[in-house]
Amino acid sequence: MNTKKGLAEDMISRRAVLGITQEQLSKLSGVGLKTIYKLEQGLANPSLDTLEKVLDVLGLELSIKLKK
């Protein structure tokens, strides 16, 4: 699975459930609107700090799994 694509899909889906716009997510997370757009397009390479801010607002968390 493409990690960026999966993250983008999860963000878009969760934002829809919460009923918030990209602009609202930007304001609530303190992350720039262009970055939010790029994350949702699978184009960004965000820092862990940036991801944490966005995912916290969305009620999501990042996890790392060992390969089998």
PEMO-V515174 format. One record per residue. RES is the residue in three letters. PHI is phi in whole degrees, 0 to 359 (none if undefined). Layout:
# PEMO-V515174
((RES,PHI) (RES,PHI))
This chain:
# PEMO-V515174
((MET,none) (ASN,284) (THR,299) (LYS,297) (LYS,294) (GLY,297) (LEU,297) (ALA,301) (GLU,297) (ASP,296) (MET,296) (ILE,297) (SER,297) (ARG,293) (ARG,298) (ALA,295) (VAL,299) (LEU,282) (GLY,70) (ILE,243) (THR,273) (GLN,300) (GLU,297) (GLN,295) (LEU,298) (SER,300) (LYS,294) (LEU,292) (SER,267) (GLY,77) (VAL,254) (GLY,303) (LEU,300) (LYS,298) (THR,293) (ILE,301) (TYR,302) (LYS,296) (LEU,300) (GLU,286) (GLN,264) (GLY,74) (LEU,255) (ALA,267) (ASN,238) (PRO,285) (SER,286) (LEU,297) (ASP,298) (THR,296) (LEU,301) (GLU,300) (LYS,299) (VAL,291) (LEU,295) (ASP,298) (VAL,298) (LEU,279) (GLY,74) (LEU,246) (GLU,223) (LEU,266) (SER,228) (ILE,241) (LYS,240) (LEU,284) (LYS,290) (LYS,269))
